[in-house]
Amino acid sequence: MDITNIAEELGLEEEDVRRLVLTFLESTEGDLPQLSRAFAEGDAEKMRAVAHHIKGAAANLELNRIAATAKLVEDKARRGVLEDPAAHVQMIHDRLESIRTQVSAKE
């Protein structure tokens, strides 16, 4: 993750981007259990909505791997395909931890 590049792309200061990313990390960590819960409840619409939220926030910060993974979950849920999101949730979680490490190292 290149905070400098993202800051330039968004026209923001690096510290502002860092704060946005940290907020995204916290928010998304809270969203991940909702995906699993929606699957357990058979609620495709809830899965779609949560995945859409993650996708949009990640795309705004140019976190493309997270956005792409969330899009996969969103697209399947939109079609009513309830597939256990555990692998996707784990991938997003792992990526969030990697980003957290990168952001914290630059503070």
Secondary structure, DSSP 4 states (H G I P E B T S, - for coil): --HHHHHHHHT--HHHHHHHHHHHHHHHHHHHHHHHHHHHTT-HHHHHHHHHHHHHHHHHTT-HHHHHHHHHHHHHHHTT-----HHHHHHHHHHHHHHHHHHHHT-
